[in-house]
Amino acid sequence: MTHRSWLPIAALGLWIWAAAPLRAGSVLDLLPSGDLSGAPGEALGWGFSISNDANYIEISGAFFCTGVVNYPSSCGSPLLGAFEDYISNFNDIIVGNPTSTDDPDTVSQIFDITAQTGIGSFTIDPGAGIGTDSGEIVLSYYEYIGPDYDDATLSGGEQFMWATASVDVVPESAVDVVPEPATAGMLGGALLIMALVGKWCAGAGRETVAHCRRPLK
Protein backbone atom coordinates (compact mmCIF):
# COMPACT_ATOMS: atom_id res chain seq x y z
CA MET A 1 0.00 0.00 0.00
CA THR A 2 1.41 3.39 -0.94
CA HIS A 3 1.72 6.32 1.40
CA ARG A 4 -0.96 8.10 -0.60
CA SER A 5 -3.48 5.33 0.09
CA TRP A 6 -3.12 5.94 3.84
CA LEU A 7 -4.26 9.56 3.57
CA PRO A 8 -8.06 8.92 3.59
CA ILE A 9 -7.69 6.57 6.57
CA ALA A 10 -5.56 9.08 8.48
CA ALA A 11 -8.00 11.86 7.68
CA LEU A 12 -10.93 9.75 8.92
CA GLY A 13 -9.10 8.95 12.17
CA LEU A 14 -8.32 12.63 12.74
CA TRP A 15 -11.96 13.55 12.13
CA ILE A 16 -13.17 10.95 14.64
CA TRP A 17 -10.65 12.18 17.24
CA ALA A 18 -11.69 15.82 16.73
CA ALA A 19 -15.39 14.98 16.89
CA ALA A 20 -15.09 13.00 20.13
CA PRO A 21 -16.11 15.01 23.23
CA LEU A 22 -13.15 16.05 25.36
CA ARG A 23 -13.26 15.34 29.08
CA ALA A 24 -13.49 18.63 30.93
CA GLY A 25 -12.05 17.01 34.04
CA SER A 26 -12.24 18.54 37.49
CA VAL A 27 -12.78 22.28 37.81
CA LEU A 28 -11.98 24.45 40.83
CA ASP A 29 -13.63 27.83 41.51
CA LEU A 30 -12.63 29.95 44.52
CA LEU A 31 -15.40 31.56 46.58
CA PRO A 32 -16.29 34.36 46.76
CA SER A 33 -13.20 35.30 44.75
CA GLY A 34 -9.60 34.27 44.27
CA ASP A 35 -8.42 37.77 45.19
CA LEU A 36 -8.36 38.62 48.90
CA SER A 37 -7.27 41.76 50.75
CA GLY A 38 -6.64 42.53 54.38
CA ALA A 39 -4.53 44.36 56.92
CA PRO A 40 -1.42 43.03 58.71
CA GLY A 41 -2.38 40.43 61.32
CA GLU A 42 -5.72 39.63 59.68
CA ALA A 43 -6.80 36.05 58.86
CA LEU A 44 -8.46 35.54 55.48
CA GLY A 45 -9.44 32.49 53.47
CA TRP A 46 -10.99 30.92 50.40
CA GLY A 47 -14.17 28.92 49.98
CA PHE A 48 -14.54 26.61 46.98
CA SER A 49 -16.74 24.95 44.43
CA ILE A 50 -15.38 21.77 42.81
CA SER A 51 -17.15 20.11 39.88
CA ASN A 52 -16.27 16.79 38.29
CA ASP A 53 -17.57 15.11 35.11
CA ALA A 54 -16.32 11.50 35.41
CA ASN A 55 -15.44 8.88 38.03
CA TYR A 56 -14.79 9.99 41.63
CA ILE A 57 -12.14 12.28 43.05
CA GLU A 58 -10.93 12.70 46.64
CA ILE A 59 -9.01 15.83 47.64
CA SER A 60 -5.66 15.05 49.27
CA GLY A 61 -4.04 18.46 49.79
CA ALA A 62 -4.12 22.22 49.26
CA PHE A 63 -1.28 24.67 48.59
CA PHE A 64 -0.95 28.41 47.96
CA CYS A 65 1.92 28.73 45.49
CA THR A 66 3.31 32.10 44.41
CA GLY A 67 5.32 33.24 41.42
CA VAL A 68 5.55 31.00 38.36
CA VAL A 69 3.61 27.91 39.40
CA ASN A 70 4.02 24.42 37.97
CA TYR A 71 3.21 22.23 40.95
CA PRO A 72 4.92 20.18 42.30
CA SER A 73 8.17 21.14 40.56
CA SER A 74 7.63 24.88 41.03
CA CYS A 75 5.73 26.30 44.01
CA GLY A 76 6.98 29.51 45.62
CA SER A 77 6.17 30.27 49.26
CA PRO A 78 4.15 33.39 50.12
CA LEU A 79 6.19 36.24 51.58
CA LEU A 80 3.49 38.18 53.41
CA GLY A 81 1.89 35.47 55.54
CA ALA A 82 1.18 31.79 56.07
CA PHE A 83 -1.32 29.45 54.41
CA GLU A 84 -3.07 26.63 56.32
CA ASP A 85 -4.77 23.73 54.53
CA TYR A 86 -8.36 23.15 55.76
CA ILE A 87 -9.80 21.08 52.92
CA SER A 88 -7.66 17.98 53.55
CA ASN A 89 -6.59 18.47 57.18
CA PHE A 90 -10.10 18.95 58.61
CA ASN A 91 -12.44 17.70 55.87
CA ASP A 92 -12.83 14.67 53.60
CA ILE A 93 -14.03 16.03 50.25
CA ILE A 94 -15.23 13.44 47.73
CA VAL A 95 -16.76 14.60 44.45
CA GLY A 96 -18.83 12.23 42.32
CA ASN A 97 -19.92 12.54 38.71
CA PRO A 98 -23.17 13.42 36.90
CA THR A 99 -24.42 9.81 37.08
CA SER A 100 -23.36 8.97 40.63
CA THR A 101 -26.02 8.56 43.31
CA ASP A 102 -23.81 8.50 46.40
CA ASP A 103 -21.73 11.67 45.99
CA PRO A 104 -22.68 14.86 44.08
CA ASP A 105 -20.72 16.00 41.02
CA THR A 106 -20.34 19.50 42.54
CA VAL A 107 -19.27 20.20 46.13
CA SER A 108 -19.07 23.70 47.63
CA GLN A 109 -17.99 25.14 50.98
CA ILE A 110 -17.67 28.68 52.26
CA PHE A 111 -14.60 29.72 54.23
CA ASP A 112 -15.23 29.69 57.98
CA ILE A 113 -12.23 30.04 60.25
CA THR A 114 -14.14 28.76 63.30
CA ALA A 115 -15.59 25.67 61.61
CA GLN A 116 -12.37 25.27 59.57
CA THR A 117 -14.23 24.87 56.31
CA GLY A 118 -13.18 26.00 52.85
CA ILE A 119 -9.85 25.45 51.12
CA GLY A 120 -7.79 27.10 53.82
CA SER A 121 -6.80 30.25 55.63
CA PHE A 122 -4.12 32.84 54.99
CA THR A 123 -2.89 34.75 58.03
CA ILE A 124 -1.10 37.97 57.14
CA ASP A 125 2.04 38.58 59.19
CA PRO A 126 1.51 41.37 61.76
CA GLY A 127 4.67 43.05 60.51
CA ALA A 128 3.93 42.60 56.80
CA GLY A 129 4.41 45.62 54.57
CA ILE A 130 2.02 46.77 51.89
CA GLY A 131 2.22 44.40 48.92
CA THR A 132 0.73 41.39 47.15
CA ASP A 133 1.31 37.64 47.16
CA SER A 134 -0.04 36.32 43.87
CA GLY A 135 -0.05 32.85 42.33
CA GLU A 136 -2.38 29.86 42.43
CA ILE A 137 -4.32 27.72 44.84
CA VAL A 138 -3.40 24.14 43.92
CA LEU A 139 -5.45 21.11 45.00
CA SER A 140 -4.06 17.60 44.79
CA TYR A 141 -6.47 14.69 44.41
CA TYR A 142 -6.80 11.01 43.56
CA GLU A 143 -9.21 9.61 40.99
CA TYR A 144 -11.24 6.43 41.58
CA ILE A 145 -13.17 4.39 39.00
CA GLY A 146 -16.20 2.29 39.88
CA PRO A 147 -20.01 2.12 40.02
CA ASP A 148 -19.91 3.90 43.40
CA TYR A 149 -17.19 5.30 45.66
CA ASP A 150 -17.18 2.39 48.12
CA ASP A 151 -16.51 -0.09 45.30
CA ALA A 152 -14.22 2.15 43.25
CA THR A 153 -10.53 1.43 42.66
CA LEU A 154 -7.68 3.91 42.53
CA SER A 155 -6.76 5.04 39.02
CA GLY A 156 -3.19 6.31 38.62
CA GLY A 157 -1.25 8.65 40.84
CA GLU A 158 -1.85 12.04 42.38
CA GLN A 159 -3.38 14.66 40.07
CA PHE A 160 -3.80 18.43 40.38
CA MET A 161 -6.26 21.23 39.72
CA TRP A 162 -5.70 24.92 40.31
CA ALA A 163 -7.18 28.43 40.27
CA THR A 164 -5.57 31.89 40.23
CA ALA A 165 -5.34 33.51 43.67
CA SER A 166 -3.79 36.51 45.39
CA VAL A 167 -3.62 38.26 48.77
CA ASP A 168 -3.29 42.05 48.79
CA VAL A 169 -1.99 43.56 52.04
CA VAL A 170 -3.47 47.03 52.61
CA PRO A 171 -3.11 49.60 55.43
CA GLU A 172 -5.36 48.95 58.41
CA SER A 173 -7.14 52.27 57.77
CA ALA A 174 -8.21 50.98 54.35
CA VAL A 175 -10.12 48.05 55.88
CA ASP A 176 -13.78 48.78 56.59
CA VAL A 177 -14.40 48.90 60.33
CA VAL A 178 -17.88 48.00 61.59
CA PRO A 179 -18.63 49.04 65.21
CA GLU A 180 -19.37 46.19 67.59
CA PRO A 181 -23.05 46.01 68.62
CA ALA A 182 -22.22 46.98 72.21
CA THR A 183 -20.22 50.01 71.08
CA ALA A 184 -22.94 51.10 68.67
CA GLY A 185 -25.57 50.75 71.41
CA MET A 186 -23.58 52.86 73.89
CA LEU A 187 -23.05 55.56 71.26
CA GLY A 188 -26.75 55.61 70.40
CA GLY A 189 -27.71 55.85 74.09
CA ALA A 190 -25.32 58.76 74.67
CA LEU A 191 -26.75 60.66 71.69
CA LEU A 192 -30.30 60.09 72.94
CA ILE A 193 -29.42 61.41 76.40
CA MET A 194 -27.81 64.51 74.89
CA ALA A 195 -30.90 65.12 72.77
CA LEU A 196 -33.23 64.82 75.81
CA VAL A 197 -31.05 67.13 77.89
CA GLY A 198 -31.00 69.68 75.09
CA LYS A 199 -34.78 69.53 74.79
CA TRP A 200 -35.22 70.01 78.58
CA CYS A 201 -32.79 72.91 78.62
CA ALA A 202 -34.61 74.60 75.77
CA GLY A 203 -37.88 74.21 77.65
CA ALA A 204 -36.30 75.76 80.72
CA GLY A 205 -35.27 78.87 78.81
CA ARG A 206 -31.64 77.94 78.27
CA GLU A 207 -30.24 78.23 74.75
CA THR A 208 -27.58 75.52 74.88
CA VAL A 209 -26.42 72.61 77.01
CA ALA A 210 -23.54 74.81 78.23
CA HIS A 211 -26.06 77.39 79.47
CA CYS A 212 -27.95 74.58 81.17
CA ARG A 213 -25.05 74.05 83.52
CA ARG A 214 -25.46 77.60 84.89
CA PRO A 215 -28.49 78.73 86.93
CA LEU A 216 -30.79 81.31 85.36
CA LYS A 217 -30.35 84.85 86.63
C-alpha atoms as a printed R data frame, in Angstrom:
    type eleno elety resid chain resno       x      y      z
1   ATOM     1    CA   MET     A     1   0.000  0.000  0.000
2   ATOM     2    CA   THR     A     2   1.407  3.385 -0.945
3   ATOM     3    CA   HIS     A     3   1.723  6.318  1.403
4   ATOM     4    CA   ARG     A     4  -0.956  8.103 -0.601
5   ATOM     5    CA   SER     A     5  -3.482  5.334  0.093
6   ATOM     6    CA   TRP     A     6  -3.118  5.940  3.844
7   ATOM     7    CA   LEU     A     7  -4.259  9.562  3.566
8   ATOM     8    CA   PRO     A     8  -8.057  8.917  3.585
9   ATOM     9    CA   ILE     A     9  -7.694  6.571  6.574
10  ATOM    10    CA   ALA     A    10  -5.557  9.078  8.485
11  ATOM    11    CA   ALA     A    11  -8.004 11.859  7.681
12  ATOM    12    CA   LEU     A    12 -10.925  9.746  8.925
13  ATOM    13    CA   GLY     A    13  -9.101  8.952 12.172
14  ATOM    14    CA   LEU     A    14  -8.318 12.628 12.736
15  ATOM    15    CA   TRP     A    15 -11.958 13.553 12.131
16  ATOM    16    CA   ILE     A    16 -13.175 10.949 14.636
17  ATOM    17    CA   TRP     A    17 -10.654 12.179 17.239
18  ATOM    18    CA   ALA     A    18 -11.685 15.817 16.728
19  ATOM    19    CA   ALA     A    19 -15.395 14.985 16.894
20  ATOM    20    CA   ALA     A    20 -15.095 13.000 20.132
21  ATOM    21    CA   PRO     A    21 -16.106 15.010 23.234
22  ATOM    22    CA   LEU     A    22 -13.146 16.052 25.358
23  ATOM    23    CA   ARG     A    23 -13.257 15.343 29.083
24  ATOM    24    CA   ALA     A    24 -13.485 18.634 30.927
25  ATOM    25    CA   GLY     A    25 -12.046 17.006 34.035
26  ATOM    26    CA   SER     A    26 -12.236 18.537 37.491
27  ATOM    27    CA   VAL     A    27 -12.776 22.278 37.806
28  ATOM    28    CA   LEU     A    28 -11.979 24.454 40.826
29  ATOM    29    CA   ASP     A    29 -13.628 27.829 41.512
30  ATOM    30    CA   LEU     A    30 -12.626 29.953 44.517
31  ATOM    31    CA   LEU     A    31 -15.401 31.563 46.576
32  ATOM    32    CA   PRO     A    32 -16.295 34.357 46.763
33  ATOM    33    CA   SER     A    33 -13.198 35.298 44.755
34  ATOM    34    CA   GLY     A    34  -9.598 34.271 44.273
35  ATOM    35    CA   ASP     A    35  -8.417 37.774 45.191
36  ATOM    36    CA   LEU     A    36  -8.361 38.619 48.896
37  ATOM    37    CA   SER     A    37  -7.265 41.759 50.747
38  ATOM    38    CA   GLY     A    38  -6.642 42.528 54.384
39  ATOM    39    CA   ALA     A    39  -4.526 44.360 56.921
40  ATOM    40    CA   PRO     A    40  -1.418 43.030 58.713
41  ATOM    41    CA   GLY     A    41  -2.377 40.434 61.316
42  ATOM    42    CA   GLU     A    42  -5.719 39.631 59.683
43  ATOM    43    CA   ALA     A    43  -6.805 36.055 58.865
44  ATOM    44    CA   LEU     A    44  -8.462 35.545 55.476
45  ATOM    45    CA   GLY     A    45  -9.444 32.489 53.468
46  ATOM    46    CA   TRP     A    46 -10.990 30.920 50.395
47  ATOM    47    CA   GLY     A    47 -14.165 28.918 49.976
48  ATOM    48    CA   PHE     A    48 -14.536 26.614 46.982
49  ATOM    49    CA   SER     A    49 -16.745 24.949 44.429
50  ATOM    50    CA   ILE     A    50 -15.381 21.773 42.805
51  ATOM    51    CA   SER     A    51 -17.147 20.109 39.880
52  ATOM    52    CA   ASN     A    52 -16.274 16.787 38.289
53  ATOM    53    CA   ASP     A    53 -17.567 15.108 35.110
54  ATOM    54    CA   ALA     A    54 -16.318 11.504 35.405
55  ATOM    55    CA   ASN     A    55 -15.440  8.877 38.028
56  ATOM    56    CA   TYR     A    56 -14.787  9.986 41.626
57  ATOM    57    CA   ILE     A    57 -12.139 12.281 43.054
58  ATOM    58    CA   GLU     A    58 -10.933 12.700 46.642
59  ATOM    59    CA   ILE     A    59  -9.011 15.828 47.644
60  ATOM    60    CA   SER     A    60  -5.656 15.054 49.267
61  ATOM    61    CA   GLY     A    61  -4.039 18.459 49.789
62  ATOM    62    CA   ALA     A    62  -4.121 22.219 49.255
63  ATOM    63    CA   PHE     A    63  -1.279 24.674 48.588
64  ATOM    64    CA   PHE     A    64  -0.951 28.412 47.964
65  ATOM    65    CA   CYS     A    65   1.923 28.730 45.485
66  ATOM    66    CA   THR     A    66   3.310 32.100 44.410
67  ATOM    67    CA   GLY     A    67   5.323 33.235 41.419
68  ATOM    68    CA   VAL     A    68   5.554 30.996 38.355
69  ATOM    69    CA   VAL     A    69   3.610 27.908 39.398
70  ATOM    70    CA   ASN     A    70   4.022 24.417 37.972
71  ATOM    71    CA   TYR     A    71   3.211 22.231 40.949
72  ATOM    72    CA   PRO     A    72   4.920 20.178 42.302
73  ATOM    73    CA   SER     A    73   8.167 21.138 40.555
74  ATOM    74    CA   SER     A    74   7.631 24.879 41.032
75  ATOM    75    CA   CYS     A    75   5.734 26.298 44.009
76  ATOM    76    CA   GLY     A    76   6.978 29.511 45.621
77  ATOM    77    CA   SER     A    77   6.165 30.266 49.258
78  ATOM    78    CA   PRO     A    78   4.148 33.388 50.115
79  ATOM    79    CA   LEU     A    79   6.195 36.242 51.577
80  ATOM    80    CA   LEU     A    80   3.490 38.178 53.411
81  ATOM    81    CA   GLY     A    81   1.891 35.473 55.539
82  ATOM    82    CA   ALA     A    82   1.178 31.788 56.068
83  ATOM    83    CA   PHE     A    83  -1.320 29.451 54.409
84  ATOM    84    CA   GLU     A    84  -3.069 26.631 56.318
85  ATOM    85    CA   ASP     A    85  -4.775 23.729 54.534
86  ATOM    86    CA   TYR     A    86  -8.360 23.153 55.764
87  ATOM    87    CA   ILE     A    87  -9.803 21.082 52.920
88  ATOM    88    CA   SER     A    88  -7.656 17.985 53.548
89  ATOM    89    CA   ASN     A    89  -6.589 18.474 57.180
90  ATOM    90    CA   PHE     A    90 -10.095 18.950 58.607
91  ATOM    91    CA   ASN     A    91 -12.444 17.700 55.871
92  ATOM    92    CA   ASP     A    92 -12.830 14.674 53.596
93  ATOM    93    CA   ILE     A    93 -14.025 16.027 50.254
94  ATOM    94    CA   ILE     A    94 -15.228 13.443 47.730
95  ATOM    95    CA   VAL     A    95 -16.760 14.599 44.449
96  ATOM    96    CA   GLY     A    96 -18.827 12.231 42.323
97  ATOM    97    CA   ASN     A    97 -19.918 12.535 38.712
98  ATOM    98    CA   PRO     A    98 -23.169 13.425 36.899
99  ATOM    99    CA   THR     A    99 -24.423  9.810 37.076
100 ATOM   100    CA   SER     A   100 -23.361  8.971 40.633
101 ATOM   101    CA   THR     A   101 -26.024  8.555 43.309
102 ATOM   102    CA   ASP     A   102 -23.806  8.501 46.401
103 ATOM   103    CA   ASP     A   103 -21.727 11.670 45.987
104 ATOM   104    CA   PRO     A   104 -22.680 14.863 44.085
105 ATOM   105    CA   ASP     A   105 -20.725 16.004 41.022
106 ATOM   106    CA   THR     A   106 -20.345 19.496 42.542
107 ATOM   107    CA   VAL     A   107 -19.270 20.201 46.125
108 ATOM   108    CA   SER     A   108 -19.067 23.700 47.630
109 ATOM   109    CA   GLN     A   109 -17.988 25.144 50.980
110 ATOM   110    CA   ILE     A   110 -17.667 28.684 52.263
111 ATOM   111    CA   PHE     A   111 -14.602 29.720 54.233
112 ATOM   112    CA   ASP     A   112 -15.228 29.686 57.982
113 ATOM   113    CA   ILE     A   113 -12.229 30.043 60.253
114 ATOM   114    CA   THR     A   114 -14.137 28.764 63.305
115 ATOM   115    CA   ALA     A   115 -15.590 25.674 61.614
116 ATOM   116    CA   GLN     A   116 -12.366 25.269 59.573
117 ATOM   117    CA   THR     A   117 -14.231 24.869 56.305
118 ATOM   118    CA   GLY     A   118 -13.182 25.995 52.845
119 ATOM   119    CA   ILE     A   119  -9.855 25.455 51.123
120 ATOM   120    CA   GLY     A   120  -7.793 27.095 53.824
121 ATOM   121    CA   SER     A   121  -6.797 30.251 55.632
122 ATOM   122    CA   PHE     A   122  -4.115 32.843 54.988
123 ATOM   123    CA   THR     A   123  -2.889 34.750 58.033
124 ATOM   124    CA   ILE     A   124  -1.101 37.969 57.138
125 ATOM   125    CA   ASP     A   125   2.043 38.575 59.188
126 ATOM   126    CA   PRO     A   126   1.505 41.367 61.763
127 ATOM   127    CA   GLY     A   127   4.675 43.049 60.511
128 ATOM   128    CA   ALA     A   128   3.935 42.604 56.801
129 ATOM   129    CA   GLY     A   129   4.411 45.624 54.572
130 ATOM   130    CA   ILE     A   130   2.018 46.766 51.895
131 ATOM   131    CA   GLY     A   131   2.224 44.402 48.921
132 ATOM   132    CA   THR     A   132   0.731 41.394 47.152
133 ATOM   133    CA   ASP     A   133   1.313 37.643 47.160
134 ATOM   134    CA   SER     A   134  -0.042 36.316 43.867
135 ATOM   135    CA   GLY     A   135  -0.046 32.852 42.329
136 ATOM   136    CA   GLU     A   136  -2.380 29.860 42.429
137 ATOM   137    CA   ILE     A   137  -4.320 27.724 44.835
138 ATOM   138    CA   VAL     A   138  -3.399 24.136 43.921
139 ATOM   139    CA   LEU     A   139  -5.449 21.114 45.000
140 ATOM   140    CA   SER     A   140  -4.059 17.599 44.786
141 ATOM   141    CA   TYR     A   141  -6.470 14.693 44.412
142 ATOM   142    CA   TYR     A   142  -6.801 11.009 43.562
143 ATOM   143    CA   GLU     A   143  -9.210  9.606 40.990
144 ATOM   144    CA   TYR     A   144 -11.241  6.434 41.584
145 ATOM   145    CA   ILE     A   145 -13.170  4.394 39.005
146 ATOM   146    CA   GLY     A   146 -16.200  2.294 39.879
147 ATOM   147    CA   PRO     A   147 -20.005  2.119 40.023
148 ATOM   148    CA   ASP     A   148 -19.907  3.901 43.401
149 ATOM   149    CA   TYR     A   149 -17.195  5.300 45.656
150 ATOM   150    CA   ASP     A   150 -17.177  2.392 48.115
151 ATOM   151    CA   ASP     A   151 -16.511 -0.091 45.300
152 ATOM   152    CA   ALA     A   152 -14.223  2.151 43.251
153 ATOM   153    CA   THR     A   153 -10.530  1.433 42.657
154 ATOM   154    CA   LEU     A   154  -7.681  3.909 42.527
155 ATOM   155    CA   SER     A   155  -6.762  5.036 39.023
156 ATOM   156    CA   GLY     A   156  -3.192  6.309 38.622
157 ATOM   157    CA   GLY     A   157  -1.245  8.648 40.835
158 ATOM   158    CA   GLU     A   158  -1.852 12.039 42.378
159 ATOM   159    CA   GLN     A   159  -3.381 14.660 40.070
160 ATOM   160    CA   PHE     A   160  -3.803 18.430 40.379
161 ATOM   161    CA   MET     A   161  -6.261 21.230 39.718
162 ATOM   162    CA   TRP     A   162  -5.698 24.923 40.310
163 ATOM   163    CA   ALA     A   163  -7.175 28.432 40.275
164 ATOM   164    CA   THR     A   164  -5.573 31.887 40.227
165 ATOM   165    CA   ALA     A   165  -5.336 33.508 43.667
166 ATOM   166    CA   SER     A   166  -3.790 36.509 45.393
167 ATOM   167    CA   VAL     A   167  -3.616 38.260 48.768
168 ATOM   168    CA   ASP     A   168  -3.293 42.046 48.794
169 ATOM   169    CA   VAL     A   169  -1.992 43.564 52.044
170 ATOM   170    CA   VAL     A   170  -3.468 47.027 52.614
171 ATOM   171    CA   PRO     A   171  -3.111 49.597 55.428
172 ATOM   172    CA   GLU     A   172  -5.363 48.951 58.406
173 ATOM   173    CA   SER     A   173  -7.136 52.266 57.768
174 ATOM   174    CA   ALA     A   174  -8.214 50.977 54.348
175 ATOM   175    CA   VAL     A   175 -10.123 48.053 55.881
176 ATOM   176    CA   ASP     A   176 -13.779 48.783 56.587
177 ATOM   177    CA   VAL     A   177 -14.396 48.897 60.330
178 ATOM   178    CA   VAL     A   178 -17.884 47.998 61.587
179 ATOM   179    CA   PRO     A   179 -18.630 49.038 65.213
180 ATOM   180    CA   GLU     A   180 -19.374 46.191 67.589
181 ATOM   181    CA   PRO     A   181 -23.054 46.013 68.621
182 ATOM   182    CA   ALA     A   182 -22.221 46.975 72.212
183 ATOM   183    CA   THR     A   183 -20.225 50.010 71.082
184 ATOM   184    CA   ALA     A   184 -22.936 51.097 68.668
185 ATOM   185    CA   GLY     A   185 -25.569 50.751 71.414
186 ATOM   186    CA   MET     A   186 -23.575 52.860 73.885
187 ATOM   187    CA   LEU     A   187 -23.050 55.555 71.261
188 ATOM   188    CA   GLY     A   188 -26.749 55.608 70.400
189 ATOM   189    CA   GLY     A   189 -27.706 55.848 74.090
190 ATOM   190    CA   ALA     A   190 -25.325 58.762 74.668
191 ATOM   191    CA   LEU     A   191 -26.751 60.660 71.686
192 ATOM   192    CA   LEU     A   192 -30.299 60.086 72.943
193 ATOM   193    CA   ILE     A   193 -29.423 61.407 76.402
194 ATOM   194    CA   MET     A   194 -27.807 64.508 74.893
195 ATOM   195    CA   ALA     A   195 -30.903 65.121 72.770
196 ATOM   196    CA   LEU     A   196 -33.234 64.816 75.814
197 ATOM   197    CA   VAL     A   197 -31.051 67.134 77.894
198 ATOM   198    CA   GLY     A   198 -31.004 69.681 75.089
199 ATOM   199    CA   LYS     A   199 -34.782 69.531 74.790
200 ATOM   200    CA   TRP     A   200 -35.224 70.008 78.582
201 ATOM   201    CA   CYS     A   201 -32.792 72.909 78.620
202 ATOM   202    CA   ALA     A   202 -34.615 74.600 75.774
203 ATOM   203    CA   GLY     A   203 -37.882 74.211 77.647
204 ATOM   204    CA   ALA     A   204 -36.297 75.757 80.715
205 ATOM   205    CA   GLY     A   205 -35.265 78.870 78.807
206 ATOM   206    CA   ARG     A   206 -31.643 77.942 78.265
207 ATOM   207    CA   GLU     A   207 -30.244 78.234 74.753
208 ATOM   208    CA   THR     A   208 -27.576 75.521 74.885
209 ATOM   209    CA   VAL     A   209 -26.417 72.608 77.012
210 ATOM   210    CA   ALA     A   210 -23.543 74.805 78.226
211 ATOM   211    CA   HIS     A   211 -26.055 77.394 79.474
212 ATOM   212    CA   CYS     A   212 -27.946 74.580 81.170
213 ATOM   213    CA   ARG     A   213 -25.047 74.046 83.524
214 ATOM   214    CA   ARG     A   214 -25.462 77.599 84.892
215 ATOM   215    CA   PRO     A   215 -28.491 78.727 86.932
216 ATOM   216    CA   LEU     A   216 -30.792 81.311 85.355
217 ATOM   217    CA   LYS     A   217 -30.349 84.847 86.632
